[in-house]
């Protein structure tokens, strides 16, 4: 943040965010930078991992 006073006020009022929260925001930002096709592939990969399907033997992209 460019305004340190604002950041300091937020920190004092809310405390520091959890490490998991910070990592989630970093992953979200990286996900949003992907092309739509790559986003689809990431979503498909995660869905496959959740349903315990085998990973593809070939790269998606």
PDBQT receptor file of N, H, CA, C and O in Angstrom, charges set to zero:
ATOM      1  N   UNK A   1       0.834  -1.178   0.000  1.00  0.00    +0.000 N 
ATOM      2  CA  UNK A   1       0.000   0.000   0.000  1.00  0.00    +0.000 C 
ATOM      3  C   UNK A   1       0.878   1.240   0.000  1.00  0.00    +0.000 C 
ATOM      4  O   UNK A   1       1.927   1.282   0.642  1.00  0.00    +0.000 OA
ATOM      5  N   UNK A   2       0.434   2.223  -0.718  1.00  0.00    +0.000 N 
ATOM      6  H   UNK A   2      -0.419   2.188  -1.239  1.00  0.00    +0.000 HD
ATOM      7  CA  UNK A   2       1.224   3.445  -0.814  1.00  0.00    +0.000 C 
ATOM      8  C   UNK A   2       0.985   4.350   0.391  1.00  0.00    +0.000 C 
ATOM      9  O   UNK A   2       1.885   5.087   0.793  1.00  0.00    +0.000 OA
ATOM     10  N   UNK A   3      -0.221   4.306   0.974  1.00  0.00    +0.000 N 
ATOM     11  H   UNK A   3      -0.952   3.707   0.647  1.00  0.00    +0.000 HD
ATOM     12  CA  UNK A   3      -0.530   5.150   2.110  1.00  0.00    +0.000 C 
ATOM     13  C   UNK A   3      -0.243   4.373   3.396  1.00  0.00    +0.000 C 
ATOM     14  O   UNK A   3      -1.065   3.568   3.835  1.00  0.00    +0.000 OA
ATOM     15  N   UNK A   4       0.912   4.614   3.992  1.00  0.00    +0.000 N 
ATOM     16  H   UNK A   4       1.580   5.267   3.636  1.00  0.00    +0.000 HD
ATOM     17  CA  UNK A   4       1.317   3.865   5.180  1.00  0.00    +0.000 C 
ATOM     18  C   UNK A   4       0.436   4.151   6.377  1.00  0.00    +0.000 C 
ATOM     19  O   UNK A   4       0.233   3.267   7.209  1.00  0.00    +0.000 OA
ATOM     20  N   UNK A   5      -0.099   5.370   6.491  1.00  0.00    +0.000 N 
ATOM     21  H   UNK A   5       0.066   6.088   5.815  1.00  0.00    +0.000 HD
ATOM     22  CA  UNK A   5      -0.992   5.687   7.600  1.00  0.00    +0.000 C 
ATOM     23  C   UNK A   5      -2.248   4.819   7.540  1.00  0.00    +0.000 C 
ATOM     24  O   UNK A   5      -2.702   4.306   8.562  1.00  0.00    +0.000 OA
ATOM     25  N   UNK A   6      -2.802   4.659   6.356  1.00  0.00    +0.000 N 
ATOM     26  H   UNK A   6      -2.433   5.076   5.525  1.00  0.00    +0.000 HD
ATOM     27  CA  UNK A   6      -3.988   3.820   6.178  1.00  0.00    +0.000 C 
ATOM     28  C   UNK A   6      -3.677   2.365   6.516  1.00  0.00    +0.000 C 
ATOM     29  O   UNK A   6      -4.455   1.697   7.198  1.00  0.00    +0.000 OA
ATOM     30  N   UNK A   7      -2.547   1.885   6.040  1.00  0.00    +0.000 N 
ATOM     31  H   UNK A   7      -1.914   2.427   5.486  1.00  0.00    +0.000 HD
ATOM     32  CA  UNK A   7      -2.145   0.508   6.325  1.00  0.00    +0.000 C 
ATOM     33  C   UNK A   7      -1.917   0.311   7.816  1.00  0.00    +0.000 C 
ATOM     34  O   UNK A   7      -2.285  -0.727   8.366  1.00  0.00    +0.000 OA
ATOM     35  N   UNK A   8      -1.322   1.285   8.472  1.00  0.00    +0.000 N 
ATOM     36  H   UNK A   8      -1.023   2.128   8.026  1.00  0.00    +0.000 HD
ATOM     37  CA  UNK A   8      -1.071   1.192   9.915  1.00  0.00    +0.000 C 
ATOM     38  C   UNK A   8      -2.382   1.173  10.686  1.00  0.00    +0.000 C 
ATOM     39  O   UNK A   8      -2.535   0.405  11.636  1.00  0.00    +0.000 OA
ATOM     40  N   UNK A   9      -3.331   2.019  10.281  1.00  0.00    +0.000 N 
ATOM     41  H   UNK A   9      -3.207   2.643   9.510  1.00  0.00    +0.000 HD
ATOM     42  CA  UNK A   9      -4.643   2.038  10.935  1.00  0.00    +0.000 C 
ATOM     43  C   UNK A   9      -5.349   0.694  10.792  1.00  0.00    +0.000 C 
ATOM     44  O   UNK A   9      -5.907   0.171  11.757  1.00  0.00    +0.000 OA
ATOM     45  N   UNK A  10      -5.320   0.140   9.583  1.00  0.00    +0.000 N 
ATOM     46  H   UNK A  10      -4.867   0.565   8.799  1.00  0.00    +0.000 HD
ATOM     47  CA  UNK A  10      -5.942  -1.170   9.358  1.00  0.00    +0.000 C 
ATOM     48  C   UNK A  10      -5.296  -2.240  10.220  1.00  0.00    +0.000 C 
ATOM     49  O   UNK A  10      -5.984  -3.073  10.812  1.00  0.00    +0.000 OA
ATOM     50  N   UNK A  11      -3.983  -2.214  10.287  1.00  0.00    +0.000 N 
ATOM     51  H   UNK A  11      -3.425  -1.538   9.806  1.00  0.00    +0.000 HD
ATOM     52  CA  UNK A  11      -3.252  -3.198  11.084  1.00  0.00    +0.000 C 
ATOM     53  C   UNK A  11      -3.618  -3.086  12.563  1.00  0.00    +0.000 C 
ATOM     54  O   UNK A  11      -3.798  -4.100  13.237  1.00  0.00    +0.000 OA
ATOM     55  N   UNK A  12      -3.727  -1.877  13.058  1.00  0.00    +0.000 N 
ATOM     56  H   UNK A  12      -3.581  -1.054  12.511  1.00  0.00    +0.000 HD
ATOM     57  CA  UNK A  12      -4.071  -1.674  14.463  1.00  0.00    +0.000 C 
ATOM     58  C   UNK A  12      -5.510  -2.109  14.760  1.00  0.00    +0.000 C 
ATOM     59  O   UNK A  12      -5.778  -2.670  15.823  1.00  0.00    +0.000 OA
ATOM     60  N   UNK A  13      -6.430  -1.856  13.835  1.00  0.00    +0.000 N 
ATOM     61  H   UNK A  13      -6.212  -1.400  12.972  1.00  0.00    +0.000 HD
ATOM     62  CA  UNK A  13      -7.837  -2.204  14.041  1.00  0.00    +0.000 C 
ATOM     63  C   UNK A  13      -8.105  -3.688  13.830  1.00  0.00    +0.000 C 
ATOM     64  O   UNK A  13      -8.846  -4.306  14.594  1.00  0.00    +0.000 OA
ATOM     65  N   UNK A  14      -7.506  -4.249  12.804  1.00  0.00    +0.000 N 
ATOM     66  H   UNK A  14      -6.904  -3.747  12.184  1.00  0.00    +0.000 HD
ATOM     67  CA  UNK A  14      -7.839  -5.623  12.408  1.00  0.00    +0.000 C 
ATOM     68  C   UNK A  14      -6.785  -6.651  12.787  1.00  0.00    +0.000 C 
ATOM     69  O   UNK A  14      -7.079  -7.845  12.850  1.00  0.00    +0.000 OA
ATOM     70  N   UNK A  15      -5.575  -6.206  13.037  1.00  0.00    +0.000 N 
ATOM     71  H   UNK A  15      -5.336  -5.236  12.986  1.00  0.00    +0.000 HD
ATOM     72  CA  UNK A  15      -4.491  -7.146  13.285  1.00  0.00    +0.000 C 
ATOM     73  C   UNK A  15      -3.915  -7.640  11.978  1.00  0.00    +0.000 C 
ATOM     74  O   UNK A  15      -4.380  -7.276  10.898  1.00  0.00    +0.000 OA
ATOM     75  N   UNK A  16      -2.917  -8.457  12.086  1.00  0.00    +0.000 N 
ATOM     76  H   UNK A  16      -2.538  -8.753  12.963  1.00  0.00    +0.000 HD
ATOM     77  CA  UNK A  16      -2.274  -9.008  10.896  1.00  0.00    +0.000 C 
ATOM     78  C   UNK A  16      -3.112 -10.152  10.335  1.00  0.00    +0.000 C 
ATOM     79  O   UNK A  16      -3.667 -10.940  11.101  1.00  0.00    +0.000 OA
ATOM     80  N   UNK A  17      -3.210 -10.254   9.018  1.00  0.00    +0.000 N 
ATOM     81  H   UNK A  17      -2.759  -9.614   8.396  1.00  0.00    +0.000 HD
ATOM     82  CA  UNK A  17      -3.962 -11.368   8.433  1.00  0.00    +0.000 C 
ATOM     83  C   UNK A  17      -3.222 -12.686   8.639  1.00  0.00    +0.000 C 
ATOM     84  O   UNK A  17      -1.997 -12.715   8.764  1.00  0.00    +0.000 OA
ATOM     85  N   UNK A  18      -3.974 -13.754   8.672  1.00  0.00    +0.000 N 
ATOM     86  H   UNK A  18      -4.969 -13.731   8.570  1.00  0.00    +0.000 HD
ATOM     87  CA  UNK A  18      -3.382 -15.082   8.808  1.00  0.00    +0.000 C 
ATOM     88  C   UNK A  18      -2.558 -15.408   7.566  1.00  0.00    +0.000 C 
ATOM     89  O   UNK A  18      -2.828 -14.909   6.474  1.00  0.00    +0.000 OA
ATOM     90  N   UNK A  19      -1.564 -16.242   7.754  1.00  0.00    +0.000 N 
ATOM     91  H   UNK A  19      -1.345 -16.647   8.642  1.00  0.00    +0.000 HD
ATOM     92  CA  UNK A  19      -0.710 -16.647   6.639  1.00  0.00    +0.000 C 
ATOM     93  C   UNK A  19      -1.532 -17.286   5.526  1.00  0.00    +0.000 C 
ATOM     94  O   UNK A  19      -1.277 -17.047   4.345  1.00  0.00    +0.000 OA
ATOM     95  N   UNK A  20      -2.508 -18.090   5.898  1.00  0.00    +0.000 N 
ATOM     96  H   UNK A  20      -2.715 -18.284   6.857  1.00  0.00    +0.000 HD
ATOM     97  CA  UNK A  20      -3.366 -18.740   4.898  1.00  0.00    +0.000 C 
ATOM     98  C   UNK A  20      -4.153 -17.734   4.076  1.00  0.00    +0.000 C 
ATOM     99  O   UNK A  20      -4.360 -17.928   2.878  1.00  0.00    +0.000 OA
ATOM    100  N   UNK A  21      -4.588 -16.666   4.715  1.00  0.00    +0.000 N 
ATOM    101  H   UNK A  21      -4.420 -16.508   5.688  1.00  0.00    +0.000 HD
ATOM    102  CA  UNK A  21      -5.325 -15.620   4.008  1.00  0.00    +0.000 C 
ATOM    103  C   UNK A  21      -4.437 -14.931   2.984  1.00  0.00    +0.000 C 
ATOM    104  O   UNK A  21      -4.848 -14.696   1.848  1.00  0.00    +0.000 OA
ATOM    105  N   UNK A  22      -3.231 -14.612   3.394  1.00  0.00    +0.000 N 
ATOM    106  H   UNK A  22      -2.897 -14.802   4.317  1.00  0.00    +0.000 HD
ATOM    107  CA  UNK A  22      -2.288 -13.954   2.481  1.00  0.00    +0.000 C 
ATOM    108  C   UNK A  22      -1.971 -14.862   1.299  1.00  0.00    +0.000 C 
ATOM    109  O   UNK A  22      -1.950 -14.408   0.155  1.00  0.00    +0.000 OA
ATOM    110  N   UNK A  23      -1.726 -16.132   1.565  1.00  0.00    +0.000 N 
ATOM    111  H   UNK A  23      -1.743 -16.502   2.494  1.00  0.00    +0.000 HD
ATOM    112  CA  UNK A  23      -1.414 -17.072   0.489  1.00  0.00    +0.000 C 
ATOM    113  C   UNK A  23      -2.604 -17.233  -0.453  1.00  0.00    +0.000 C 
ATOM    114  O   UNK A  23      -2.423 -17.321  -1.668  1.00  0.00    +0.000 OA
ATOM    115  N   UNK A  24      -3.817 -17.274   0.092  1.00  0.00    +0.000 N 
ATOM    116  H   UNK A  24      -3.964 -17.203   1.078  1.00  0.00    +0.000 HD
ATOM    117  CA  UNK A  24      -5.015 -17.386  -0.744  1.00  0.00    +0.000 C 
ATOM    118  C   UNK A  24      -5.141 -16.186  -1.673  1.00  0.00    +0.000 C 
ATOM    119  O   UNK A  24      -5.480 -16.341  -2.846  1.00  0.00    +0.000 OA
ATOM    120  N   UNK A  25      -4.874 -15.005  -1.161  1.00  0.00    +0.000 N 
ATOM    121  H   UNK A  25      -4.598 -14.879  -0.208  1.00  0.00    +0.000 HD
ATOM    122  CA  UNK A  25      -4.942 -13.808  -2.001  1.00  0.00    +0.000 C 
ATOM    123  C   UNK A  25      -3.874 -13.828  -3.090  1.00  0.00    +0.000 C 
ATOM    124  O   UNK A  25      -4.133 -13.402  -4.216  1.00  0.00    +0.000 OA
ATOM    125  N   UNK A  26      -2.692 -14.312  -2.773  1.00  0.00    +0.000 N 
ATOM    126  H   UNK A  26      -2.481 -14.658  -1.859  1.00  0.00    +0.000 HD
ATOM    127  CA  UNK A  26      -1.637 -14.426  -3.791  1.00  0.00    +0.000 C 
ATOM    128  C   UNK A  26      -2.042 -15.408  -4.889  1.00  0.00    +0.000 C 
ATOM    129  O   UNK A  26      -1.828 -15.153  -6.074  1.00  0.00    +0.000 OA
ATOM    130  N   UNK A  27      -2.626 -16.528  -4.482  1.00  0.00    +0.000 N 
ATOM    131  H   UNK A  27      -2.800 -16.736  -3.519  1.00  0.00    +0.000 HD
ATOM    132  CA  UNK A  27      -3.067 -17.518  -5.469  1.00  0.00    +0.000 C 
ATOM    133  C   UNK A  27      -4.200 -16.966  -6.326  1.00  0.00    +0.000 C 
ATOM    134  O   UNK A  27      -4.239 -17.200  -7.534  1.00  0.00    +0.000 OA
ATOM    135  N   UNK A  28      -5.117 -16.238  -5.705  1.00  0.00    +0.000 N 
ATOM    136  H   UNK A  28      -5.085 -16.048  -4.724  1.00  0.00    +0.000 HD
ATOM    137  CA  UNK A  28      -6.220 -15.631  -6.463  1.00  0.00    +0.000 C 
ATOM    138  C   UNK A  28      -5.688 -14.635  -7.482  1.00  0.00    +0.000 C 
ATOM    139  O   UNK A  28      -6.135 -14.619  -8.629  1.00  0.00    +0.000 OA
ATOM    140  N   UNK A  29      -4.738 -13.809  -7.072  1.00  0.00    +0.000 N 
ATOM    141  H   UNK A  29      -4.375 -13.822  -6.140  1.00  0.00    +0.000 HD
ATOM    142  CA  UNK A  29      -4.159 -12.829  -7.993  1.00  0.00    +0.000 C 
ATOM    143  C   UNK A  29      -3.463 -13.538  -9.161  1.00  0.00    +0.000 C 
ATOM    144  O   UNK A  29      -3.604 -13.120 -10.310  1.00  0.00    +0.000 OA
ATOM    145  N   UNK A  30      -2.725 -14.592  -8.875  1.00  0.00    +0.000 N 
ATOM    146  H   UNK A  30      -2.611 -14.931  -7.942  1.00  0.00    +0.000 HD
ATOM    147  CA  UNK A  30      -2.045 -15.341  -9.943  1.00  0.00    +0.000 C 
ATOM    148  C   UNK A  30      -3.070 -15.998 -10.866  1.00  0.00    +0.000 C 
ATOM    149  O   UNK A  30      -2.884 -16.016 -12.083  1.00  0.00    +0.000 OA
ATOM    150  N   UNK A  31      -4.144 -16.535 -10.301  1.00  0.00    +0.000 N 
ATOM    151  H   UNK A  31      -4.295 -16.521  -9.313  1.00  0.00    +0.000 HD
ATOM    152  CA  UNK A  31      -5.192 -17.182 -11.086  1.00  0.00    +0.000 C 
ATOM    153  C   UNK A  31      -5.838 -16.176 -12.038  1.00  0.00    +0.000 C 
ATOM    154  O   UNK A  31      -6.087 -16.490 -13.202  1.00  0.00    +0.000 OA
ATOM    155  N   UNK A  32      -6.108 -14.973 -11.544  1.00  0.00    +0.000 N 
ATOM    156  H   UNK A  32      -5.906 -14.718 -10.599  1.00  0.00    +0.000 HD
ATOM    157  CA  UNK A  32      -6.759 -13.959 -12.370  1.00  0.00    +0.000 C 
ATOM    158  C   UNK A  32      -5.867 -13.476 -13.509  1.00  0.00    +0.000 C 
ATOM    159  O   UNK A  32      -6.369 -12.960 -14.508  1.00  0.00    +0.000 OA
ATOM    160  N   UNK A  33      -4.566 -13.632 -13.376  1.00  0.00    +0.000 N 
ATOM    161  H   UNK A  33      -4.157 -14.051 -12.565  1.00  0.00    +0.000 HD
ATOM    162  CA  UNK A  33      -3.641 -13.233 -14.443  1.00  0.00    +0.000 C 
ATOM    163  C   UNK A  33      -3.578 -14.264 -15.573  1.00  0.00    +0.000 C 
ATOM    164  O   UNK A  33      -3.065 -13.965 -16.651  1.00  0.00    +0.000 OA
ATOM    165  N   UNK A  34      -4.089 -15.460 -15.340  1.00  0.00    +0.000 N 
ATOM    166  H   UNK A  34      -4.506 -15.702 -14.464  1.00  0.00    +0.000 HD
ATOM    167  CA  UNK A  34      -4.061 -16.510 -16.354  1.00  0.00    +0.000 C 
ATOM    168  C   UNK A  34      -5.039 -16.204 -17.480  1.00  0.00    +0.000 C 
ATOM    169  O   UNK A  34      -6.024 -15.489 -17.297  1.00  0.00    +0.000 OA
ATOM    170  N   UNK A  35      -4.746 -16.755 -18.630  1.00  0.00    +0.000 N 
ATOM    171  H   UNK A  35      -3.945 -17.336 -18.779  1.00  0.00    +0.000 HD
ATOM    172  CA  UNK A  35      -5.675 -16.667 -19.750  1.00  0.00    +0.000 C 
ATOM    173  C   UNK A  35      -6.896 -17.538 -19.435  1.00  0.00    +0.000 C 
ATOM    174  O   UNK A  35      -6.786 -18.486 -18.658  1.00  0.00    +0.000 OA
ATOM    175  N   UNK A  36      -8.049 -17.233 -20.022  1.00  0.00    +0.000 N 
ATOM    176  H   UNK A  36      -8.138 -16.463 -20.654  1.00  0.00    +0.000 HD
ATOM    177  CA  UNK A  36      -9.250 -18.016 -19.734  1.00  0.00    +0.000 C 
ATOM    178  C   UNK A  36      -9.070 -19.526 -19.916  1.00  0.00    +0.000 C 
ATOM    179  O   UNK A  36      -9.576 -20.312 -19.115  1.00  0.00    +0.000 OA
ATOM    180  N   UNK A  37      -8.360 -19.928 -20.954  1.00  0.00    +0.000 N 
ATOM    181  H   UNK A  37      -7.949 -19.290 -21.605  1.00  0.00    +0.000 HD
ATOM    182  CA  UNK A  37      -8.137 -21.363 -21.194  1.00  0.00    +0.000 C 
ATOM    183  C   UNK A  37      -7.325 -21.979 -20.046  1.00  0.00    +0.000 C 
ATOM    184  O   UNK A  37      -7.617 -23.084 -19.588  1.00  0.00    +0.000 OA
ATOM    185  N   UNK A  38      -6.315 -21.253 -19.597  1.00  0.00    +0.000 N 
ATOM    186  H   UNK A  38      -6.078 -20.356 -19.969  1.00  0.00    +0.000 HD
ATOM    187  CA  UNK A  38      -5.499 -21.759 -18.493  1.00  0.00    +0.000 C 
ATOM    188  C   UNK A  38      -6.302 -21.821 -17.199  1.00  0.00    +0.000 C 
ATOM    189  O   UNK A  38      -6.113 -22.739 -16.400  1.00  0.00    +0.000 OA
ATOM    190  N   UNK A  39      -7.197 -20.856 -16.981  1.00  0.00    +0.000 N 
ATOM    191  H   UNK A  39      -7.350 -20.110 -17.629  1.00  0.00    +0.000 HD
ATOM    192  CA  UNK A  39      -8.059 -20.903 -15.796  1.00  0.00    +0.000 C 
ATOM    193  C   UNK A  39      -8.907 -22.160 -15.813  1.00  0.00    +0.000 C 
ATOM    194  O   UNK A  39      -9.047 -22.843 -14.799  1.00  0.00    +0.000 OA
ATOM    195  N   UNK A  40      -9.478 -22.462 -16.985  1.00  0.00    +0.000 N 
ATOM    196  H   UNK A  40      -9.365 -21.907 -17.809  1.00  0.00    +0.000 HD
ATOM    197  CA  UNK A  40     -10.292 -23.661 -17.130  1.00  0.00    +0.000 C 
ATOM    198  C   UNK A  40      -9.481 -24.905 -16.775  1.00  0.00    +0.000 C 
ATOM    199  O   UNK A  40      -9.975 -25.799 -16.089  1.00  0.00    +0.000 OA
ATOM    200  N   UNK A  41      -8.240 -24.957 -17.243  1.00  0.00    +0.000 N 
ATOM    201  H   UNK A  41      -7.839 -24.230 -17.800  1.00  0.00    +0.000 HD
ATOM    202  CA  UNK A  41      -7.389 -26.111 -16.983  1.00  0.00    +0.000 C 
ATOM    203  C   UNK A  41      -7.061 -26.245 -15.496  1.00  0.00    +0.000 C 
ATOM    204  O   UNK A  41      -7.015 -27.356 -14.967  1.00  0.00    +0.000 OA
ATOM    205  N   UNK A  42      -6.835 -25.124 -14.827  1.00  0.00    +0.000 N 
ATOM    206  H   UNK A  42      -6.873 -24.221 -15.256  1.00  0.00    +0.000 HD
ATOM    207  CA  UNK A  42      -6.557 -25.161 -13.389  1.00  0.00    +0.000 C 
ATOM    208  C   UNK A  42      -7.784 -25.667 -12.632  1.00  0.00    +0.000 C 
ATOM    209  O   UNK A  42      -7.668 -26.512 -11.745  1.00  0.00    +0.000 OA
ATOM    210  N   UNK A  43      -8.952 -25.147 -12.986  1.00  0.00    +0.000 N 
ATOM    211  H   UNK A  43      -9.046 -24.460 -13.707  1.00  0.00    +0.000 HD
ATOM    212  CA  UNK A  43     -10.186 -25.589 -12.330  1.00  0.00    +0.000 C 
ATOM    213  C   UNK A  43     -10.394 -27.075 -12.551  1.00  0.00    +0.000 C 
ATOM    214  O   UNK A  43     -10.744 -27.793 -11.615  1.00  0.00    +0.000 OA
ATOM    215  N   UNK A  44     -10.184 -27.552 -13.776  1.00  0.00    +0.000 N 
ATOM    216  H   UNK A  44      -9.899 -26.969 -14.537  1.00  0.00    +0.000 HD
ATOM    217  CA  UNK A  44     -10.347 -28.974 -14.089  1.00  0.00    +0.000 C 
ATOM    218  C   UNK A  44      -9.365 -29.815 -13.283  1.00  0.00    +0.000 C 
ATOM    219  O   UNK A  44      -9.741 -30.862 -12.755  1.00  0.00    +0.000 OA
ATOM    220  N   UNK A  45      -8.118 -29.376 -13.181  1.00  0.00    +0.000 N 
ATOM    221  H   UNK A  45      -7.813 -28.526 -13.610  1.00  0.00    +0.000 HD
ATOM    222  CA  UNK A  45      -7.108 -30.108 -12.427  1.00  0.00    +0.000 C 
ATOM    223  C   UNK A  45      -7.510 -30.221 -10.962  1.00  0.00    +0.000 C 
ATOM    224  O   UNK A  45      -7.407 -31.296 -10.370  1.00  0.00    +0.000 OA
ATOM    225  N   UNK A  46      -7.966 -29.123 -10.377  1.00  0.00    +0.000 N 
ATOM    226  H   UNK A  46      -8.049 -28.250 -10.858  1.00  0.00    +0.000 HD
ATOM    227  CA  UNK A  46      -8.374 -29.142  -8.970  1.00  0.00    +0.000 C 
ATOM    228  C   UNK A  46      -9.588 -30.042  -8.779  1.00  0.00    +0.000 C 
ATOM    229  O   UNK A  46      -9.648 -30.801  -7.812  1.00  0.00    +0.000 OA
ATOM    230  N   UNK A  47     -10.549 -29.966  -9.687  1.00  0.00    +0.000 N 
ATOM    231  H   UNK A  47     -10.500 -29.350 -10.472  1.00  0.00    +0.000 HD
ATOM    232  CA  UNK A  47     -11.720 -30.843  -9.586  1.00  0.00    +0.000 C 
ATOM    233  C   UNK A  47     -11.309 -32.302  -9.669  1.00  0.00    +0.000 C 
ATOM    234  O   UNK A  47     -11.835 -33.136  -8.932  1.00  0.00    +0.000 OA
ATOM    235  N   UNK A  48     -10.381 -32.619 -10.553  1.00  0.00    +0.000 N 
ATOM    236  H   UNK A  48      -9.954 -31.941 -11.151  1.00  0.00    +0.000 HD
ATOM    237  CA  UNK A  48      -9.900 -33.995 -10.683  1.00  0.00    +0.000 C 
ATOM    238  C   UNK A  48      -9.181 -34.447  -9.415  1.00  0.00    +0.000 C 
ATOM    239  O   UNK A  48      -9.340 -35.590  -8.987  1.00  0.00    +0.000 OA
ATOM    240  N   UNK A  49      -8.402 -33.573  -8.820  1.00  0.00    +0.000 N 
ATOM    241  H   UNK A  49      -8.272 -32.644  -9.168  1.00  0.00    +0.000 HD
ATOM    242  CA  UNK A  49      -7.704 -33.923  -7.581  1.00  0.00    +0.000 C 
ATOM    243  C   UNK A  49      -8.686 -34.184  -6.454  1.00  0.00    +0.000 C 
ATOM    244  O   UNK A  49      -8.484 -35.095  -5.651  1.00  0.00    +0.000 OA
ATOM    245  N   UNK A  50      -9.745 -33.393  -6.388  1.00  0.00    +0.000 N 
ATOM    246  H   UNK A  50      -9.908 -32.653  -7.040  1.00  0.00    +0.000 HD
ATOM    247  CA  UNK A  50     -10.741 -33.562  -5.330  1.00  0.00    +0.000 C 
ATOM    248  C   UNK A  50     -11.487 -34.876  -5.499  1.00  0.00    +0.000 C 
ATOM    249  O   UNK A  50     -11.809 -35.537  -4.511  1.00  0.00    +0.000 OA
ATOM    250  N   UNK A  51     -11.763 -35.259  -6.733  1.00  0.00    +0.000 N 
ATOM    251  H   UNK A  51     -11.501 -34.722  -7.535  1.00  0.00    +0.000 HD
ATOM    252  CA  UNK A  51     -12.504 -36.493  -6.976  1.00  0.00    +0.000 C 
ATOM    253  C   UNK A  51     -11.580 -37.703  -7.105  1.00  0.00    +0.000 C 
ATOM    254  O   UNK A  51     -12.027 -38.798  -7.448  1.00  0.00    +0.000 OA
ATOM    255  N   UNK A  52     -10.289 -37.502  -6.830  1.00  0.00    +0.000 N 
ATOM    256  H   UNK A  52      -9.926 -36.613  -6.552  1.00  0.00    +0.000 HD
ATOM    257  CA  UNK A  52      -9.295 -38.584  -6.861  1.00  0.00    +0.000 C 
ATOM    258  C   UNK A  52      -9.165 -39.255  -8.220  1.00  0.00    +0.000 C 
ATOM    259  O   UNK A  52      -8.807 -40.431  -8.297  1.00  0.00    +0.000 OA
ATOM    260  N   UNK A  53      -9.448 -38.533  -9.281  1.00  0.00    +0.000 N 
ATOM    261  H   UNK A  53      -9.738 -37.578  -9.219  1.00  0.00    +0.000 HD
ATOM    262  CA  UNK A  53      -9.227 -39.083 -10.610  1.00  0.00    +0.000 C 
ATOM    263  C   UNK A  53      -7.733 -39.036 -10.900  1.00  0.00    +0.000 C 
ATOM    264  O   UNK A  53      -7.011 -38.205 -10.349  1.00  0.00    +0.000 OA
ATOM    265  N   UNK A  54      -7.284 -39.913 -11.749  1.00  0.00    +0.000 N 
ATOM    266  H   UNK A  54      -7.871 -40.588 -12.197  1.00  0.00    +0.000 HD
ATOM    267  CA  UNK A  54      -5.860 -39.957 -12.098  1.00  0.00    +0.000 C 
ATOM    268  C   UNK A  54      -5.470 -38.688 -12.848  1.00  0.00    +0.000 C 
ATOM    269  O   UNK A  54      -6.253 -38.145 -13.627  1.00  0.00    +0.000 OA
ATOM    270  N   UNK A  55      -4.265 -38.232 -12.603  1.00  0.00    +0.000 N 
ATOM    271  H   UNK A  55      -3.629 -38.673 -11.970  1.00  0.00    +0.000 HD
ATOM    272  CA  UNK A  55      -3.751 -37.073 -13.317  1.00  0.00    +0.000 C 
ATOM    273  C   UNK A  55      -3.466 -37.463 -14.779  1.00  0.00    +0.000 C 
ATOM    274  O   UNK A  55      -3.060 -38.592 -15.052  1.00  0.00    +0.000 OA
ATOM    275  N   UNK A  56      -3.678 -36.543 -15.695  1.00  0.00    +0.000 N 
ATOM    276  H   UNK A  56      -4.008 -35.626 -15.473  1.00  0.00    +0.000 HD
ATOM    277  CA  UNK A  56      -3.384 -36.864 -17.093  1.00  0.00    +0.000 C 
ATOM    278  C   UNK A  56      -1.887 -37.100 -17.279  1.00  0.00    +0.000 C 
ATOM    279  O   UNK A  56      -1.056 -36.517 -16.582  1.00  0.00    +0.000 OA
ATOM    280  N   UNK A  57      -1.568 -37.972 -18.237  1.00  0.00    +0.000 N 
ATOM    281  H   UNK A  57      -2.243 -38.445 -18.803  1.00  0.00    +0.000 HD
ATOM    282  CA  UNK A  57      -0.174 -38.290 -18.515  1.00  0.00    +0.000 C 
ATOM    283  C   UNK A  57       0.483 -37.253 -19.421  1.00  0.00    +0.000 C 
ATOM    284  O   UNK A  57       1.696 -37.288 -19.625  1.00  0.00    +0.000 OA
ATOM    285  N   UNK A  58      -0.298 -36.346 -19.957  1.00  0.00    +0.000 N 
ATOM    286  H   UNK A  58      -1.283 -36.317 -19.791  1.00  0.00    +0.000 HD
ATOM    287  CA  UNK A  58       0.215 -35.330 -20.855  1.00  0.00    +0.000 C 
ATOM    288  C   UNK A  58      -0.050 -33.951 -20.251  1.00  0.00    +0.000 C 
ATOM    289  O   UNK A  58      -1.009 -33.780 -19.499  1.00  0.00    +0.000 OA
ATOM    290  N   UNK A  59       0.780 -32.980 -20.568  1.00  0.00    +0.000 N 
ATOM    291  H   UNK A  59       1.559 -33.118 -21.179  1.00  0.00    +0.000 HD
ATOM    292  CA  UNK A  59       0.531 -31.631 -20.038  1.00  0.00    +0.000 C 
ATOM    293  C   UNK A  59      -0.737 -31.032 -20.653  1.00  0.00    +0.000 C 
ATOM    294  O   UNK A  59      -1.040 -31.287 -21.819  1.00  0.00    +0.000 OA
ATOM    295  N   UNK A  60      -1.467 -30.248 -19.884  1.00  0.00    +0.000 N 
ATOM    296  H   UNK A  60      -1.220 -30.041 -18.937  1.00  0.00    +0.000 HD
ATOM    297  CA  UNK A  60      -2.702 -29.654 -20.389  1.00  0.00    +0.000 C 
ATOM    298  C   UNK A  60      -2.434 -28.541 -21.379  1.00  0.00    +0.000 C 
ATOM    299  O   UNK A  60      -3.187 -28.383 -22.340  1.00  0.00    +0.000 OA
ATOM    300  N   UNK A  61      -1.388 -27.770 -21.174  1.00  0.00    +0.000 N 
ATOM    301  H   UNK A  61      -0.776 -27.898 -20.394  1.00  0.00    +0.000 HD
ATOM    302  CA  UNK A  61      -1.104 -26.652 -22.098  1.00  0.00    +0.000 C 
ATOM    303  C   UNK A  61       0.033 -26.986 -23.005  1.00  0.00    +0.000 C 
ATOM    304  O   UNK A  61       0.412 -26.170 -23.845  1.00  0.00    +0.000 OA
TER     305      UNK A  61
